[in-house]
């Protein structure tokens, strides 16, 4: 009932623990592109 509870926000401050160098916006695209390119290079 109380949405302003620090206890509730404490156990789950972030739904996805991403690194400080990764962003859920621009990095998401870059990360995917880099991941795919690296995978292709490693497979070749």
N, C-alpha and C positions, 0 to 999 in steps of 0.2 A: 504494500500500500504506500509505503514511503519511498519515493524515487530518489530522495536526497540522502541516501545512506552510504557512508564511506566504507562501511564493512562490505557492502555488496559490490562496490566498485573496486575494492581492494583485491579480491581474489581473481578478478578478471578485468584489469585495466585495458588490456589490448587483446582482441579476439585472435589476432595473428602476430606472434612474436617475430617481427621482421628486423633485420639488422639496421643500424643507423645509416648505412650507406644505401639502403634500398627504399625506394618510395612506392606507395600503392598507386601511383599515378603515372609519371613519366618512366620511372625505373622499371615499372611492371613491363612495359613494352621493350625497353632496352634489355632487361634481364632475359626476357624470352628470346629475343633475337640473338643475344650473345650465347645463350644456352644452346640454341639450335645450331648456330654456326660452330660452336666448340664441339658439339656432339658429332656433327658431320665431319669436321676435321679429324676428330679422334677415330671415327669409323673408317675414314679413307686410309 
